[in-house]
Amino acid sequence: MRWFFLLCLIAALGNAKASEDAAPPLGCGDFMRQLGLQRPDVKFVSCEQVKSSDLGMDRLEAVYRVEGKDIAKVENWLIHFAHVTPLKFACCGWESSEGDFKGRDGVMYTIGMGGEASVSTRKAFAKIPFLKLRIKRYFERP
């Protein structure tokens, strides 16, 4: 009888740990504010749940705007904070790589910046109305 009780206790503790590990994802919203990363030069626009046909690619995606006059400052922060590559002009717009960071909630996020622009030189960033910064939280790590 004691063995049965001990096995039940071990199983219950294992289930409690598994349920902690499978905590529900952070709700969609302003991730920068929720994670204590807000900046005055990054404006929250929207957040949506993105369903993907690729296995493990469902995610929450928050979108922000960075005005042209602030692009270089935010780019520098992204390079140091999430190790993204500097913005590069390709065809019709600017883009950085996506970087990773671990939120204070213990979850990994990806972050990157880019968008369409007719301006192709860094010196003219101020002429770009805005670029989008995106933060993604996957339900399962891709």
N, CA, C and O of each residue as an XYZ file, in Angstrom:
568
protein
N       0.822     -1.194      0.000
C       0.000      0.000      0.000
C       0.869      1.262      0.000
O       0.548      2.252     -0.657
N       1.991      1.206      0.760
C       2.877      2.378      0.789
C       3.477      2.629     -0.579
O       3.652      3.782     -0.971
N       3.801      1.560     -1.322
C       4.376      1.719     -2.661
C       3.378      2.387     -3.596
O       3.740      3.255     -4.390
N       2.129      1.978     -3.494
C       1.091      2.576     -4.324
C       0.973      4.077     -4.035
O       0.883      4.891     -4.954
N       0.974      4.428     -2.744
C       0.897      5.831     -2.350
C       2.097      6.602     -2.878
O       1.939      7.710     -3.390
N       3.293      6.037     -2.762
C       4.522      6.681     -3.227
C       4.485      6.885     -4.744
O       4.865      7.951     -5.229
N       4.035      5.881     -5.494
C       3.933      6.006     -6.950
C       2.920      7.081     -7.336
O       3.152      7.847     -8.271
N       1.799      7.139     -6.619
C       0.791      8.171     -6.896
C       1.348      9.569     -6.628
O       1.082     10.502     -7.386
N       2.117      9.712     -5.555
C       2.728     10.997     -5.213
C       3.725     11.418     -6.290
O       3.725     12.574     -6.714
N       4.572     10.492     -6.734
C       5.551     10.793     -7.788
C       4.836     11.188     -9.080
O       5.242     12.142     -9.744
N       3.785     10.468     -9.438
C       3.024     10.787    -10.653
C       2.378     12.170    -10.541
O       2.371     12.930    -11.509
N       1.839     12.495     -9.373
C       1.200     13.804     -9.195
C       2.226     14.925     -9.299
O       1.956     15.952     -9.922
N       3.395     14.743     -8.699
C       4.441     15.762     -8.791
C       4.915     15.910    -10.226
O       5.170     17.030    -10.668
N       5.040     14.835    -10.957
C       5.446     14.884    -12.365
C       4.423     15.617    -13.208
O       4.791     16.407    -14.078
N       3.130     15.366    -12.964
C       2.077     16.067    -13.697
C       2.068     17.550    -13.378
O       1.826     18.368    -14.265
N       2.328     17.914    -12.123
C       2.365     19.326    -11.742
C       3.519     20.025    -12.460
O       3.357     21.146    -12.942
N       4.679     19.377    -12.537
C       5.828     19.965    -13.233
C       5.534     20.097    -14.720
O       5.868     21.117    -15.324
N       4.913     19.082    -15.324
C       4.587     19.138    -16.758
C       3.615     20.276    -17.028
O       3.741     20.958    -18.045
N       2.644     20.497    -16.139
C       1.692     21.576    -16.377
C       2.355     22.943    -16.216
O       1.942     23.899    -16.872
N       3.381     23.060    -15.353
C       4.132     24.307    -15.235
C       4.885     24.581    -16.532
O       4.900     25.713    -17.014
N       5.519     23.536    -17.106
C       6.294     23.704    -18.330
C       5.394     24.064    -19.504
O       5.840     24.746    -20.426
N       4.161     23.630    -19.494
C       3.240     23.877    -20.595
C       2.324     25.060    -20.289
O       1.139     25.046    -20.622
N       2.892     26.085    -19.649
C       2.099     27.262    -19.314
C       1.539     27.889    -20.579
O       2.193     27.875    -21.622
N       0.344     28.435    -20.496
C      -0.244     29.047    -21.684
C       0.594     30.245    -22.135
O       1.245     30.890    -21.313
N       0.579     30.541    -23.429
C       1.378     31.655    -23.926
C       0.846     32.994    -23.417
O      -0.329     33.145    -23.084
N       1.748     33.937    -23.376
C       1.399     35.303    -23.036
C       0.308     35.764    -23.994
O       0.357     35.447    -25.182
N      -0.658     36.495    -23.501
C      -1.720     36.974    -24.375
C      -1.187     37.948    -25.405
O      -0.167     38.603    -25.189
N      -1.876     38.037    -26.513
C      -1.470     38.949    -27.575
C      -1.634     40.379    -27.079
O      -2.616     40.707    -26.413
N      -0.687     41.206    -27.401
C      -0.736     42.601    -26.976
C       0.607     43.254    -27.205
O       1.403     42.792    -28.023
N       0.853     44.316    -26.490
C       2.095     45.074    -26.598
C       3.196     44.329    -25.831
O       3.388     44.548    -24.635
N       3.912     43.451    -26.534
C       4.958     42.649    -25.888
C       6.031     43.531    -25.252
O       6.525     43.219    -24.168
N       6.394     44.628    -25.916
C       7.449     45.479    -25.354
C       7.034     46.024    -23.991
O       7.846     46.061    -23.066
N       5.793     46.440    -23.861
C       5.309     46.934    -22.569
C       5.222     45.785    -21.572
O       5.663     45.915    -20.430
N       4.645     44.646    -22.010
C       4.463     43.504    -21.117
C       5.792     42.970    -20.596
O       5.862     42.457    -19.479
N       6.852     43.087    -21.405
C       8.154     42.550    -21.026
C       9.092     43.613    -20.456
O      10.256     43.322    -20.182
N       8.602     44.837    -20.274
C       9.419     45.907    -19.707
C      10.467     46.436    -20.676
O      11.524     46.894    -20.241
N      10.205     46.384    -21.967
C      11.163     46.826    -22.989
C      10.696     48.077    -23.731
O      11.319     48.463    -24.720
N       9.610     48.724    -23.278
C       9.040     49.821    -24.032
C      10.060     50.937    -24.256
O      10.918     51.213    -23.418
N       9.924     51.565    -25.424
C      10.790     52.666    -25.837
C       9.889     53.761    -26.411
O       8.882     53.455    -27.050
N      10.233     55.023    -26.194
C       9.404     56.108    -26.735
C       9.467     56.206    -28.256
O       8.581     56.807    -28.864
N      10.495     55.629    -28.885
C      10.648     55.715    -30.336
C      10.090     54.498    -31.073
O      10.296     54.351    -32.278
N       9.383     53.623    -30.348
C       8.749     52.440    -30.946
C       7.280     52.457    -30.522
O       6.967     52.371    -29.334
N       6.384     52.567    -31.503
C       4.952     52.702    -31.230
C       4.216     51.406    -31.554
O       4.325     50.882    -32.663
N       3.467     50.894    -30.582
C       2.679     49.677    -30.770
C       1.560     49.927    -31.770
O       0.884     50.954    -31.709
N       1.360     48.972    -32.708
C       0.306     49.071    -33.713
C      -0.748     47.991    -33.502
O      -1.937     48.292    -33.398
N      -0.310     46.728    -33.438
C      -1.282     45.641    -33.355
C      -0.608     44.357    -32.903
O       0.618     44.259    -32.840
N      -1.443     43.380    -32.592
C      -0.957     42.039    -32.288
C      -2.007     41.069    -32.793
O      -3.208     41.307    -32.666
N      -1.537     39.977    -33.366
C      -2.480     38.973    -33.854
C      -1.904     37.577    -33.686
O      -0.690     37.383    -33.619
N      -2.808     36.616    -33.619
C      -2.408     35.220    -33.608
C      -2.325     34.780    -35.064
O      -3.275     34.946    -35.828
N      -1.181     34.218    -35.439
C      -0.953     33.786    -36.817
C      -0.959     32.268    -36.844
O      -0.133     31.618    -36.204
N      -1.902     31.714    -37.594
C      -1.966     30.261    -37.784
C      -1.171     29.924    -39.026
O      -1.325     30.579    -40.057
N      -0.333     28.923    -38.946
C       0.499     28.542    -40.079
C       0.241     27.092    -40.448
O      -0.070     26.263    -39.592
N       0.373     26.804    -41.716
C       0.226     25.415    -42.151
C       1.476     24.610    -41.806
O       1.443     23.379    -41.815
N       2.587     25.303    -41.498
C       3.817     24.614    -41.098
C       3.713     24.178    -39.645
O       3.294     24.960    -38.791
N       4.085     22.950    -39.361
C       4.037     22.408    -38.012
C       4.908     23.240    -37.074
O       6.077     23.485    -37.375
N       4.364     23.672    -35.960
C       5.114     24.400    -34.953
C       5.362     25.864    -35.279
O       6.186     26.500    -34.621
N       4.684     26.414    -36.263
C       4.929     27.800    -36.644
C       3.815     28.749    -36.208
O       3.890     29.945    -36.488
N       2.768     28.238    -35.520
C       1.723     29.121    -35.002
C       2.372     30.071    -34.004
O       3.238     29.676    -33.223
N       1.935     31.338    -34.041
C       2.615     32.325    -33.206
C       1.705     33.507    -32.897
O       0.658     33.697    -33.516
N       2.138     34.286    -31.925
C       1.583     35.604    -31.663
C       2.588     36.591    -32.244
O       3.794     36.430    -32.060
N       2.103     37.607    -32.942
C       3.008     38.557    -33.590
C       2.556     39.983    -33.298
O       1.465     40.398    -33.688
N       3.417     40.724    -32.603
C       3.151     42.130    -32.304
C       3.895     42.981    -33.328
O       5.048     42.710    -33.666
N       3.206     44.021    -33.816
C       3.769     44.906    -34.835
C       3.875     46.312    -34.258
O       2.965     46.791    -33.581
N       4.999     46.964    -34.536
C       5.284     48.321    -34.056
C       5.724     49.188    -35.236
O       6.135     48.667    -36.273
N       5.639     50.501    -35.079
C       6.133     51.450    -36.069
C       7.325     52.196    -35.497
O       7.344     52.595    -34.332
N       8.321     52.371    -36.361
C       9.496     53.164    -36.014
C       9.600     54.253    -37.073
O       9.820     53.953    -38.247
N       9.447     55.505    -36.679
C       9.512     56.624    -37.627
C      10.923     56.749    -38.185
O      11.905     56.372    -37.545
N      10.993     57.291    -39.402
C      12.271     57.430    -40.089
C      13.359     58.098    -39.254
O      14.507     57.655    -39.261
N      13.004     59.160    -38.535
C      13.993     59.880    -37.727
C      14.568     59.021    -36.601
O      15.633     59.332    -36.067
N      13.863     57.934    -36.233
C      14.298     57.082    -35.122
C      14.890     55.743    -35.569
O      15.333     54.956    -34.732
N      14.902     55.480    -36.866
C      15.326     54.165    -37.362
C      16.735     53.813    -36.914
O      16.958     52.702    -36.432
N      17.686     54.716    -37.056
C      19.085     54.413    -36.712
C      19.236     54.091    -35.221
O      19.981     53.180    -34.861
N      18.529     54.837    -34.344
C      18.607     54.568    -32.895
C      18.052     53.194    -32.564
O      18.657     52.444    -31.798
N      16.893     52.858    -33.143
C      16.261     51.572    -32.858
C      17.092     50.444    -33.461
O      17.233     49.384    -32.851
N      17.641     50.663    -34.651
C      18.513     49.664    -35.261
C      19.705     49.368    -34.347
O      20.046     48.205    -34.136
N      20.326     50.391    -33.816
C      21.475     50.212    -32.916
C      21.064     49.416    -31.675
O      21.795     48.529    -31.235
N      19.895     49.731    -31.111
C      19.400     48.990    -29.952
C      19.185     47.519    -30.304
O      19.568     46.634    -29.539
N      18.567     47.254    -31.476
C      18.321     45.871    -31.900
C      19.624     45.099    -32.087
O      19.708     43.926    -31.722
N      20.633     45.743    -32.649
C      21.934     45.086    -32.860
C      22.518     44.651    -31.522
O      23.018     43.534    -31.392
N      22.454     45.530    -30.533
C      23.035     45.199    -29.223
C      22.131     44.309    -28.382
O      22.617     43.430    -27.671
N      20.832     44.524    -28.454
C      19.892     43.780    -27.619
C      19.649     42.361    -28.131
O      19.674     41.409    -27.350
N      19.413     42.211    -29.449
C      19.023     40.906    -29.990
C      19.973     40.390    -31.062
O      19.697     39.379    -31.707
N      21.085     41.079    -31.253
C      22.131     40.642    -32.191
C      21.626     40.491    -33.626
O      22.026     39.567    -34.334
N      20.742     41.405    -34.052
C      20.311     41.398    -35.447
C      21.431     41.990    -36.300
O      22.325     42.665    -35.789
N      21.370     41.733    -37.590
C      22.329     42.361    -38.496
C      21.847     43.783    -38.789
O      20.654     44.067    -38.686
N      22.763     44.668    -39.151
C      22.334     46.024    -39.521
C      21.359     45.978    -40.702
O      21.392     45.055    -41.515
N      20.501     46.980    -40.778
C      19.549     47.078    -41.873
C      20.285     47.112    -43.210
O      21.331     47.746    -43.347
N      19.715     46.419    -44.184
C      20.255     46.411    -45.542
C      19.126     46.730    -46.500
O      17.982     46.323    -46.293
N      19.463     47.468    -47.557
C      18.477     47.770    -48.576
C      18.503     46.661    -49.609
O      19.566     46.305    -50.116
N      17.341     46.114    -49.922
C      17.230     45.059    -50.937
C      15.991     45.358    -51.771
O      14.883     45.440    -51.243
N      16.181     45.515    -53.039
C      15.080     45.741    -53.988
C      14.248     46.956    -53.640
O      14.466     48.047    -54.167
N      13.307     46.761    -52.761
C      12.278     47.782    -52.530
C      12.158     48.203    -51.076
O      11.175     48.847    -50.711
N      13.114     47.866    -50.245
C      12.980     48.240    -48.848
C      14.163     47.833    -47.999
O      15.172     47.333    -48.496
N      14.015     48.058    -46.719
C      15.064     47.789    -45.729
C      14.666     46.590    -44.883
O      13.487     46.382    -44.595
N      15.673     45.794    -44.484
C      15.398     44.661    -43.604
C      16.631     44.307    -42.783
O      17.767     44.468    -43.230
N      16.379     43.826    -41.584
C      17.433     43.281    -40.730
C      17.195     41.780    -40.642
O      16.169     41.272    -41.094
N      18.146     41.090    -40.061
C      17.894     39.684    -39.743
C      16.953     39.658    -38.544
O      16.670     40.700    -37.952
N      16.469     38.478    -38.187
C      15.705     38.345    -36.950
C      16.666     37.912    -35.855
O      17.498     37.027    -36.058
N      16.546     38.536    -34.709
C      17.329     38.155    -33.556
C      16.438     37.500    -32.528
O      15.213     37.565    -32.627
N      17.039     36.876    -31.552
C      16.308     36.214    -30.472
C      16.609     36.905    -29.157
O      17.692     37.455    -28.954
N      15.627     36.865    -28.268
C      15.865     37.287    -26.897
C      14.937     36.515    -25.982
O      13.868     36.060    -26.388
N      15.368     36.377    -24.743
C      14.567     35.682    -23.745
C      13.858     36.724    -22.907
O      14.496     37.580    -22.294
N      12.522     36.651    -22.880
C      11.727     37.592    -22.104
C      11.811     37.295    -20.620
O      12.248     36.219    -20.214
N      11.392     38.247    -19.824
C      11.415     38.026    -18.374
C      10.422     36.960    -17.951
O      10.408     36.528    -16.798
N       9.570     36.530    -18.919
C       8.653     35.421    -18.661
C       9.317     34.075    -18.958
O       8.681     33.027    -18.848
N      10.619     34.109    -19.339
C      11.370     32.884    -19.600
C      11.170     32.318    -20.988
O      11.687     31.242    -21.288
N      10.431     33.013    -21.851
C      10.116     32.526    -23.183
C      11.020     33.210    -24.209
O      11.372     34.379    -24.051
N      11.394     32.475    -25.262
C      12.203     33.043    -26.329
C      11.300     33.745    -27.345
O      10.245     33.228    -27.713
N      11.718     34.904    -27.784
C      11.031     35.715    -28.787
C      11.991     35.970    -29.940
O      13.208     35.918    -29.762
N      11.442     36.248    -31.130
C      12.253     36.728    -32.240
C      11.834     38.166    -32.510
O      10.689     38.552    -32.278
N      12.796     38.958    -33.011
C      12.543     40.370    -33.259
C      13.318     40.791    -34.494
O      14.438     40.330    -34.714
N      12.735     41.654    -35.293
C      13.402     42.175    -36.477
C      12.675     43.411    -36.969
O      11.556     43.697    -36.543
N      13.323     44.148    -37.878
C      12.752     45.390    -38.376
C      12.931     45.465    -39.880
O      13.927     44.981    -40.418
N      11.961     46.078    -40.564
C      12.072     46.272    -41.999
C      10.811     46.859    -42.578
O       9.843     47.128    -41.867
N      10.837     47.054    -43.889
C       9.668     47.570    -44.578
C      10.030     48.172    -45.913
O      11.200     48.393    -46.226
N       8.993     48.434    -46.699
C       9.183     49.021    -48.016
C       9.597     50.479    -47.895
O       9.140     51.196    -47.004
N      10.478     50.912    -48.810
C      10.910     52.307    -48.838
C      11.568     52.590    -50.177
O      12.233     51.727    -50.750
N      11.378     53.800    -50.668
C      12.041     54.188    -51.913
C      13.421     54.764    -51.633
O      14.236     54.903    -52.545
N      13.681     55.097    -50.381
C      14.980     55.632    -49.969
C      15.971     54.482    -49.839
O      15.715     53.514    -49.123
N      17.100     54.588    -50.531
C      18.051     53.471    -50.523
C      19.374     53.790    -49.827
O      20.295     52.974    -49.864
N      19.487     54.962    -49.192
C      20.719     55.286    -48.473
C      20.410     55.504    -47.000
O      19.352     56.021    -46.641
N      21.332     55.109    -46.173
C      21.164     55.246    -44.732
C      21.055     56.715    -44.320
O      20.349     57.043    -43.366
N      21.745     57.587    -45.029
C      21.729     59.013    -44.698
C      20.325     59.601    -44.819
O      20.028     60.627    -44.205
N      19.466     58.965    -45.599
C      18.125     59.488    -45.848
C      17.049     58.759    -45.036
O      15.870     58.844    -45.379
N      17.425     58.047    -43.971
C      16.431     57.355    -43.143
C      15.290     58.284    -42.734
O      14.135     57.861    -42.706
N      15.594     59.538    -42.418
C      14.564     60.469    -41.936
C      13.458     60.693    -42.966
O      12.363     61.123    -42.605
N      13.724     60.409    -44.241
C      12.716     60.571    -45.290
C      11.754     59.385    -45.365
O      10.735     59.463    -46.051
N      12.064     58.289    -44.670
C      11.193     57.111    -44.655
C      10.077     57.381    -43.651
O      10.366     57.711    -42.500
N       8.809     57.251    -44.048
C       7.727     57.501    -43.078
C       7.854     56.602    -41.840
O       7.777     57.081    -40.709
N       8.049     55.295    -42.064
C       8.233     54.371    -40.938
C       8.686     53.010    -41.462
O       8.473     52.671    -42.626
N       9.315     52.243    -40.575
C       9.571     50.821    -40.790
C       8.805     50.083    -39.706
O       8.450     50.656    -38.676
N       8.558     48.807    -39.951
C       7.858     47.988    -38.958
C       8.853     47.150    -38.178
O       9.782     46.572    -38.743
N       8.647     47.094    -36.891
C       9.391     46.206    -36.008
C       8.396     45.118    -35.607
O       7.267     45.416    -35.217
N       8.817     43.865    -35.704
C       7.928     42.741    -35.366
C       8.568     41.895    -34.269
O       9.758     41.583    -34.307
N       7.743     41.540    -33.299
C       8.161     40.613    -32.244
C       7.250     39.402    -32.345
O       6.025     39.530    -32.353
N       7.861     38.219    -32.423
C       7.096     36.983    -32.578
C       7.347     36.066    -31.391
O       8.471     35.903    -30.917
N       6.241     35.471    -30.930
C       6.314     34.453    -29.873
C       5.640     33.201    -30.415
O       4.424     33.156    -30.602
N       6.456     32.195    -30.658
C       5.933     30.935    -31.214
C       5.339     30.093    -30.097
O       5.835     30.098    -28.970
N       4.259     29.360    -30.422
C       3.676     28.460    -29.438
C       4.599     27.282    -29.200
O       4.684     26.766    -28.086
N       5.288     26.856    -30.245
C       6.320     25.828    -30.146
C       7.528     26.379    -30.847
O       7.389     27.094    -31.839
N       8.692     26.075    -30.373
C       9.918     26.588    -30.964
C      10.121     25.938    -32.340
O      10.164     24.712    -32.441
N      10.248     26.766    -33.420
C      10.456     26.191    -34.768
C      11.818     25.532    -34.898
O      12.149     25.004    -35.960
